[in-house]
């Protein structure tokens, strides 16, 4: 048919152009959905919160660090500045000017606020690192949920509470997950990225990518008690206490056995004193309340007694061992 080849060629060219336009629009839409997290609000400026704020600022993120008073925030800022100087001196050991620029630039990315909702309009991600009390966390996130735009993702740094229960106080459970960092945050590479049943794939991917961008090593885990590390670690610590209670071995021999026999840097009872006996008791009690039939979570009489006496480990000068304060 005269002209058929020419018409077919034009139709193929038009179809190809249309296909490319659709592909470009799809890529643009996909890119907008996966836009990088740049503005981060960290609520809670203790050791964990200030550490998270530091590593986020170090890796180019704009950070708003929030706490209850200006005095608390001042202390946190000083802590971050001291930590950054150590990092700078290590990275730029032969270049004082570069070290100073690194510290100044990083600190310049961190702003302070006593109002958790003050910067929600531009916030891409909220990371909560406040007291381990589920009611307090739920109240905070309910307030944030009302103030934050739909794009804002929420994450909790809890080490032992249910992310799903915390998220239940919001209307964005699909944009809620866990980011469990480890202390000291600037040093420890691992972050547990916790996915709840309602966490969307897009949210999980964003949190995972964000963690990579912090130059950390993320792992994926479900919202189960203790996630991965603490689910393995806390029962191990509790069993070391039970061995001591039964008289199976002395505290020093239990610790010596695990250091020399398993290659651990600290024994379990030394680690308990380092972490804080009240912290371990809080975790065990919470898990036992939820799963009372699980023997791994049974309370310890020795642990309860030490905590009731105010012997919490290194921070009080006495726990399973005596410590110089």
C-alpha positions, 0 to 999 in steps of 0.5 A, a space after each residue: 500500500 503506497 505510503 504504508 511504510 512511512 505511516 507505520 514509521 511515524 506511528 512507531 516514532 510517536 508510540 516510542 515518544 509516548 512510551 518515553 514520556 510515560 517512563 520519564 513521568 513514572 521515574 519523576 514520580 518515583 523519585 519524588 516518592 523516594 526523595 532523600 531525608 534532609 530535615 530531621 527533628 530529634 526529640 530528646 537530647 540525652 546520650 542517644 538523642 545528642 548522638 543521633 543528632 551529631 551523626 545526622 549533622 555530620 552526614 549533611 542533614 539539617 537537625 533540630 534537637 528538641 528537649 524540655 529546657 534551654 539548660 538541658 539543650 545547652 549541655 547537649 550542645 556542649 556534649 556534641 561539640 566535644 564529641 565532634 572535636 574528637 572525630 575531627 582530630 581523628 579524621 584531620 589529624 594533620 590539618 587543624 584548619 580542616 578539623 575546625 571547619 568540619 566541627 563548625 560546619 557540622 554544629 551549624 547544621 544543628 539548631 535547638 528548640 524546646 517546642 517539638 512542633 515548631 519545625 514540623 512544616 519542613 521536617 522529613 523525619 522525626 526520631 524520638 529518643 525520650 524516656 522509655 515510657 510508652 504513655 509518654 511516647 504516645 502522648 508526644 507522637 499524638 501531638 506531633 501527628 497533629 502538627 506534622 504534614 503528611 510527608 513526615 515520617 516518624 521513628 522511635 529509638 526505643 530499645 524495648 517497647 513495642 513500636 506498633 503500640 507507640 504508633 497506635 496513637 497516630 493516624 500515620 501508622 504506615 509512615 511509622 517505624 523503628 530506628 534503634 541506635 546503639 550507644 555511643 551512637 557516633 561509634 557504634 555502626 549498627 542500627 536496627 530498622 524496625 518494620 511494623 505490620 502497618 509500615 509501608 514499603 516506601 517508609 521502610 525503604 526511606 528509613 533504611 536509606 537514611 540509615 545508610 546515608 548516616 554511614 551506619 550498617 542497618 539491619 531489617 527486623 520485625 517489631 518483636 520484644 527487643 528486636 534482634 540484639 536485646 532479644 538475644 542479649 537481655 536473656 543472656 544477662 538474666 541467665 548470668 544473674 540466675 547462675 550467680 543466684 544459684 551459686 553456680 559460679 562467682 561474679 568474677 568467674 562468670 565474667 572471666 569465663 565469657 571473656 576468655 571462653 567466648 571472646 566477649 570484651 566484657 562479661 555479662 555482670 560487668 556489662 549489666 553494671 555498665 548498662 545500668 541495673 535499673 535499665 535491665 530490670 525495666 526491660 525484663 519487667 516489661 517483657 514479663 508483663 507481656 509474656 508471663 509464661 516465657 521463662 526467659 523473661 522471668 524477674 530476678 530476685 537479686 536484680 530487684 534487690 539491688 535496684 531497690 537498694 539504689 545499687 544500679 551499677 557504675 552510675 551509682 558506684 555499686 552494682 554487682 561490683 564496686 566502682 570508683 565514681 
